[in-house]
Every structure is written in structure tokens, then in C-alpha cells.
Amino acid sequence: MSALSFNPLAAVLLIPACATVLLAVLPSYRLSARLNVLASLLTLLSAVSLLVDRPAPSQFLMVDDLNVVFIVLSTLVGFTTSVFSASYIAHEIEIGRLSPASLRFYHAMYQVMMLGMNLALVANNIGLMWVAIEIATLSTVLMVGIYRTPEAIEAAWKYFILGSVGIALALFGTILVYMAARPVVGEGLDGMTWTLLIQRVALFDPALLNVAFVFLLLGYGTKVGLTPLHAWLPDAHAEGPTPISAVLSGLLLNVALYALLRFKILLAANPGAIAPGPLLVTMGLTSLVFAAFMLYRRRDIKRMFAYSSIEHMGIIAFAFGMGGPLANFAGLLHMTMHSLTKSAIFFSVGHISQIKGTQKIADIRGLTVTHPVLGWGLVLGVVAIAGMPPLGIFTSEFLVVSSTFARQPLLALPLVLGLLVGFGALFLQLGAVAFGEPLGSRAPAKASHVPMFAHLALVLVAGIYLPGPLVAWFQHVARILG
């Protein structure tokens, strides 16, 4: 461990890799759950140390001002979700939904997923980044189908098929970027190394870059859940274990969007390439408005919040598509706030659905009476995700809207419409669930509330006060994004 402490970048990858092997063979649930939490905590500490101890980039790995934001956020949510997962999975064992063998598989795949996402974020090679995102995707596909019910297997297959189509398109886009780089950078690994590509991209063939970005947008956009490439997301949330819903919404969508941002930076540095902004703006607005209206028709509480994730990824894509220092800053802040808030909501929803024995919204009523801690936690989470002040998402949405009004007033109209429609849908659904006549089981919740309220506390603090160094850091990254 002392050797790892001198190389936090290696630790961020080696800890989940070693934990995967151990968790695959450990027979005891309690021991494997604790090891999963410990491995996630050590990975988080290693990621935080990258803020002060940043190794020089190699041909395969790098840490820069852009990805270190995502690495710390990813490992933080990965750790808190592992804490939530321990109490959640304990209940699944008690009621017989999971067997000890399934449990070993679940914990091992959890660390494989963390390894894949961390590797994608620190990859200095665009091919390696593609492989890492595929690893993270396949591990979550396997976990979505872990209950082995017909619905879970169908959801896993839909996720696998649509994800495979997306990743194939992303692979073709990656190959086109390599072909554009080869005449300038040379053949071999140099033609796929990010630090070399960004230095010479102004000399690349813009026509190839343009075609490449269209494929990359469609490919990685599938992973982000942007409309019309979103069909896998609601099913995966509804049928998989709730900890995986938290990680999907809070992390994996961000990782895919991070990959898109890398290629957006490449296009912005080539004077002859198309502006990627209008494409992102179009898909972002479409996702926002579509998902906001779909929220009204949801009958499954996890499926409803899956559409909320599509809505917010649309807001983020729209912000980065608008570009400029303020919109990019808002996009980064919204990614962070959405990850923390949505995972907190799923922490609450997971335990609620276990207690009530259902995910049907019609069968969940009066939570603030029957289970006040979980009920008020869900209320606070919905208030946050709806963009109410003084929570952090209000700040980021206000910045997106004000930036749009200043630069493209006509685009602000559908943007505000989508936000208001989504706002109304969430509070319409929340009213009866939280405050209606109590319905369903009143059994006590055997849950760890710390992860949920820790996330919500961070979102509240961010809405009231953002530390100066954090603001300066986000401003610097916003300038990098162009």
C-alpha cells in the first residue's frame, strides 16, 4: 500500500481490480459488503490525492484539469453508493431475491464497473477510453439482469443491444479520428494519444473530423441517454438493483458525456471543422422537452426518475452545446449537482420500494407519515432535482437559462418550457407519494440514511456557497471546453 500511495493514479485503477478478484471468491455476505465499501473508500482517497499529487501523463494514462473533476465525483458517488448498497443488498438476501452466488457476482461486478469508469476517465488513449466505457457498460448490463426475472432479463438485453449499437458507432467515430490524425501524427499509438492529438488537431482533415463527431455523438449519446437513443435507460433503472440505478444516473451517463466533451474540444481546436454546439443543443433540447412530458405518464417510481435523468442530461448537453465560459461552467456544475441529487433520490427510493414491496406509484402513499426520514429525504431530493432554491441545481439551471437568454433568446423559450413542465410533473407525482393517505407496509426501514443526507447536504451547501477555489477551478475547466 505504501507503493500505491506514491502513485495515486495507479491506485485508482489497481484497488478496484484487486477488489474484484477478492470479492469474486468471498463467500460471506457481510465480509464482501464491507470489503466493497473499503475498496470504494480507498479508491476515493486515491482520487482525492490526485488533486495535489498529479503524475505526468504517459502514453496510456493522464490526469488533467478536466478529468480530475470527474474522477473525484465518480469515486465519491461510488463510495456512498457502496455504503447504501450494503444495507440494500442485505434486505435482498433476507427475502431471498438474491443468492450467495449472485451476491459474489454483484459485488465483483460493482468493482469492475468502477474500474471501467475510472479507466475511461484517466485514459490518454481514445481507443483505451472506448474499451473502458465498454467494460463499464457490460458490467452494468450483467447487474441489471441479476434478478433473473423475465422483465430484468428483457431490460438487460435491451440495454445490451442498444448499448452495443451505440458503442459500435462510437468505435467507428474513434477510427475516423485516428484516420484524420495519422497523416499528421503518424501511425500507431501516437495517432490515438490525446495529449498529442490536441497539440496537432488544427492540421487534421476537417471533413473526417466532422463525420467522426456525428458517429461519436450518436454512439456515446446512446450511453448518455439522449433522445431518441434513450430507450434502454428507463427499463434498466426499473428492473435492476437500485444501487445500479444510482450509479447509472450519477456516474455512467457522466462518463459517456465526458468522452463526448473530449472530442468536442478536438473539433473546437480545428478551424475547418463544424461547430459541435448546434448538434448538442438540438439533442439536449429534444431530450429535455420529451422527458419532461413523459414524466406525467410514469406509473413506476424508478422509471419516473429514469426519465428525470434523461431530462437533466439534456440540460447538460444543451449547456455544453451553447458553450462559452458561463454555459460551460453551468454544465459542469449541473453534472455535479445532478450526480449527487439523483443518487440521493435513488437511495431513498430503493429503501422505500423494499419496505412497500412495490415500485408502483399508486401503491406508495403518505411516506412522511409512515416513514418520515425516508419520506422527507425523498421530498428534499425532489425539491432539489426540480431546481428549487436555495439548492445547487437551482444555481446551475439559473446560469443556463440566463446565459441562453443573453445569447439566443429564442432557444430560451423551449428550454424554460421543458424546465417548467418537468417541475410540474415531479411535484404532481410527489404530492400523493409523500403526503397522501398512508398506504402500504409500515415496517421499519433497515436502512443507512447517511449516504442520502450526505449528498443532499452537499447540494444544499453548493446552492448557498461555492468556495472560491472550486469556482476558479470550474471556470478554468469551462475555458478548456471552449
N, C-alpha and C positions, 0 to 999 in steps of 0.2 A: 504493500500500500504506500510505502514511503516513495517508491519509484513513481507510482502514479501521481502522487501529489506534485511532482515536479513537471508533470505533463498533463494538465487538466483536459486538454483536447483528446488525448488517448483515453483518459479515464471516462469521459462522456460516452465513449463507444465500448470500451472493454468491460465496464461494470455491467451494463445490460447483457452483453454477450456471455459473460461468465455466469450471471444470474440465470440466464436461460437454461444453461446446462444443469445447474443445481436444481432449479425448480421442476425440470422435467423428470427428475428421479425421486424427489422428496415425497414420501407417502403421507405425511401428516399435514392436515389442512392448516392447523394453527401455525405450524412452523413455516410452511410455504407462504402463508399470508404475511407473516412477519418479515420473512426474507424479501418478499416482493416490495414491502414498504421500505425496508432498509436499503435495498438496491436503488430504489427510486430516490430516496433521500440522498444517498451518496452521489448519484448522478446529478441531482440538483446542486449540491455543494460544489461539485467539479465545474458545473456550468457557471455558477456564480463567480468562481475563482477566475474564469476567463475574462471577467471584467477588468481584472488587474494584472493578470498574467497571460498575455496573448502570444502564443508561439508564432514564429514566422511561417508563412504559407509554404506548403510542399506541393508536389505535383498533383496530389490527390485530395489534400485536406487544407482548409484555411479557416480563419476566424477574422471577420472584418466588422465594421461598424453596423452593417445591415443585418448580418445573420446572428450576431451575438444577442440582439433584442429577442429574436425568435427562439434561440437556444434556451435562454433563461426562462422565457414564458412557457415553452414546451415542457421543460423539466419540472417547473413549478406545478403546472396543472397535472403532469404525470404523477408527481408525488402525492398531491392532495387526492387525486382520483384513486390511487392505490390504497390510501387510508380509508376512503369511502368504500372501496371495493371489498376490504376485509370484512366489514360488518354486513355489507350487502350479500356477499357470497356465502357467509355463514348461515344466513336465512335460507338461501337456496339449497344448501346442504341439509338443513333441518327438515325441509319439506320434501326432499327427495328429487328436486328438479335437476340436480347435478350429482354425479357420482364422483368418488375419489379420483378415478382415472380422468374424468372430464376436468376436474379441478386442477390436476397437474398440467394438463394441456392448456387450460385457460391461463394460468399464471406464467407458464413458459411463453405462450404467445403474446402475453402482455409485454414482456420484456423484449421479445423480437420486434414488436410494434414500436417500442420506444427506441430500440437500436436503429430501425429503419428510418424513423423520423429524424433522429439526431444526425444520422449519417447523411440524409438528404440536405439537412441544413448546413453542415460543415463541409460538404463536398466541394472541391475546387475543380472538379471534372464534370462536365454536363452529362456525360454518359453514366458516371457513377451516381449522380443525383437521380437520374431516371431509374436506375436499378434500385436505389434505396427507397424511392417512393413506391415502386412495385412491391418491395418486401413489406413495407408498412401496409400496403393495400391488401396483400394476400393474407397477412396475419389477422387483419380485422375481418376479412371475409370469413375466415375459419371460426373466429369468435362469434360473429353474427349468427352462424348456424349451430352454435354449440348445444342448444336445447333439443335439437333433432326433431322438432315438431314439423309437420308439413309446411306451416307458414314460415318458420325460421329457415328451413332449407330453401324454400322458394325465394325468400328475401336474400339469402346468401348467394344463390345462383344468379339472381338479377343483378346484385352488386358485382359479382364476378364477371358476368358477361359484359355489362356496360362499362365496368372499370377496365376490362381487357381491351374493349374497343377504344376507350379513351387513351390508355397507355400506349396502344399501338399507334394512334395518331401522334401522340407526343414523341414516340420514338422516331417516326418519320420526320417530324419537325426538327428533332435533335440532329438527325443525319443531314438534313438540309443545311443546318447551321455549320456542321463540320465541312460540308462541301463548299460553303461560302468562305470558310476560313482557310481551307487547305492551300489555295494558291498564294495566300499572303503569309500564313504562319508556318506552313509545312505540314507534312503528313505525320501520322502517329498521334501520340498523346498530346503533343503541343496544340494540335488543332481542336482539342476539346477542353483545354485548361482555361478556366475562367479568367484568371489573372492575366494570361496572355491575350485572350480574346478581347477583353475590354480595352487593352492597350492599342490593338491594331484594327478594331472593328470599323473605323472610319474608311478603311481601304477595301472592305468586303463588298461583294456584288450585292447591291441593294435589292435586286429582283429576287434573288434566292432568299435573302433575309425576310422579305415581305411574305413570300409563300410559306416559309418556315414558321413565321409567327402565327399565321392563320391555323396551321396544324397544331401548333403548341397551345394556342388559345382553346381550340376545340378539345384537345387531349387533356391538358391539365384543368381546363374548365369543367370537364366531367367530374374530376376529383373534387373541385371546389363546390360543385353542386349548383352551378349557374344554369338558369333556364335557357334552353329546353333540354339540358343534359342532366337533369336533377332526379330522374325517375327512381334511381336506386336509393336515394337518401331517406325518404320517409319510411320505406319498408325496413331498411337496415336499422333505423332508430327504433321502430315499433317492435321488432321481433328479436333483436339482440339483447344481451345483458345491458342494463342501464349504465354501468361504468364505461362500456364501449360507446354508448351514445354520448356520454360526457366527453370522451376523448375524440370522437369523430367531430363533434361540433366545435370543441375547444382547441383541437390541435391539428388533426389531419387535413381539414379544409384549409387551415392557415399554411401548412407546409406546401400544399399544391399551389396556393396563391403566391407563396414566396418564390416558387420556381418560375411562375409567370412573370413576377416582378424582375427577376434576374434577366430574362430575355427582353423585357420591356426596356431595361437600361441599355441593352445592346442596341436595340433599334433606335433609341433616342440619341445614341452616340454616332450613328451613321447618317450623314446629311442627306443621302439619297433615299433612305428608307421611308416607308409610310409612317404616319403618326399612329402609334398603337392606341392612343387615347380614345378616339371615337368608337373603336370596337369594344373596348372595355366599358365605356359609358353606355352603349346600346345594350350589351348583355347585362350590365348591372341594373339599369332601369327596368328592363324586362323582368329580371328576377325579382326585384323589389315589388313591383306592382302585382305581378302574378301571385307571388307567395302571400302578399298581404290579403288579397281577396280569397285565396284558398284557406286562410286561417278560419274563416267563418264556417266552413263546411266540415271541419275535422270533428270526429267523434272519439278519437283515441288521443289521450293526453300527450303521449310521447310523439305521436305522429304530428300533432299540432306544433310542438316545439321544434320538430324537424323542419317544418315549413318556416318557422321563425328563423331558423339558421339560414335557410335559403334567402330569406328576406335580407338578413344582415350581411351575408356575403355579397349580395347585390349592392348594398350601400357601400361596402368597402371597395368593390370593383369599380363602382361609379366614382368614388373619391379618387382612386389612383388613376382612373381614366381622365378625370378632369386635370390632374397634375398641378404643378405649381407648389410652392412651399406650404401654403395653408391647407390645400386639399390633401396633399401627401401626409402632412402632419396629422390631419383629421383621420385619414385612413389608417395610419399606424396606431393612433390612439384607439380607434374603434375596434381594430383587430384585438388589441389587448383587452379592452373592456368587454367585448363580446365573449372572448375565451373564458374570462373569469366569471362573467354573469351566467352564460348559458350552462357551463359546467355546474355552477351552484344550483341552478334550476333543476338540472337532471339529478343532482344529489338528493334534492327534496322529492322529486317525482319518483325516483327509484324506490325510496322507502315507503312513500305513500301507496304506490301500486302494490307493494308487497303486503302492507297492512290490510288494504281494502280487498286484495285478491283480484283486482281488475285494473285495466288501463282505460276503461270506458268512462268518458267524462260524465255521462248521465248517472253513473253509479257512484260517483265521488262527490260528496256534498258536505258542507259545514266543517271544513278541516280546522278552521280556527277555534272551533268548539271541541271537536273530538281529539285533535292532536295539535294544540296551539303552537308548539315550537316549529313543527314541520309546516303547518298552515301559514303562519306569519312569515316563515322563511320563504315559502313559495310566493306570498304576496309581495314581499320585498324584492324578490328576484324578478317578478313580472313588472313591477313598477320600474325597476332598473332597466330591463330589456326593452320596455316601451318607450324609454327616453325621457322619463320624468326627472326634473331637477330635484335635489342637487347631485344626482348620481352621475358617474363618469360617462355613460352613454349619451346623456343629455348634452354634455360638453362636446363630444365628438360629432354628434348629429347637428348641433348648432353651428359648428365650424364648417361642416359640409354644406349645409343649406346657405349660410351667409356667403361662403366662397362662390357657390353657384349663382346666387342672386347677383353678386357683383360682376361676374364674368359672362354668364349665359342665363339671363333671366327666364327665357322660355323653358329651359331644362329644369328650372326650379319648380315649375308647376307640377309635372308628373312626379318629381321627387317628393314634394310635400304631400301630394295626394297619396302616394304609397305609404308614407310615414303615418298619415292620419288614419288611413284605412286599417293598417296593421295595429295601430294604437287602439282603435275601437274594437277590433276583433279580440284582442288579448283581454281587454277589460270586460267585454261581454261574456267571455268564457270563464274568466276568473271569478265573477260575482257569485255564481251559484256554488262553484267548487269550494271557495273559501268561506263564504258567508251564508250559504243556503241552509235549509233544514237538514240537520245531520242525518247522514245515510251511510250504511255500511258498517264494517267492523270498527269497534272501539279498542281493539287490542293495543297494548302499549308498544311504542316503537323501540325496537332494539337497534338503535342507530347511533352513529357518530355524527353529531351535528357540527363538529369543529371545522371540517373542510368547507361546508356550505357557508357558514358565517364568516370564516376567514376570507373567502373570496368576496363576499358581499361587503365586508368591511373595507377591503382594498378598493372596491369600486366606489364606495361612498367617499373615502378619503381622496381618491383621484378626482371626484367631482367637485370637492371643496378646495383642494390644494394640490397642485402638481409641483414637486420640488424643482428648483431652478436647474440643477444638473440634468434631471430627467428631461425637462423641456428643451434644454440646449442639445441634448443627445438626439431627441426626436427631430429637432429642427435640422440637425446635421444630416441625419438619415433621409429626411424629406428632400434635402438638396441633392443627395446622391441619386434619388429616384427620378430627378429631373422634372 
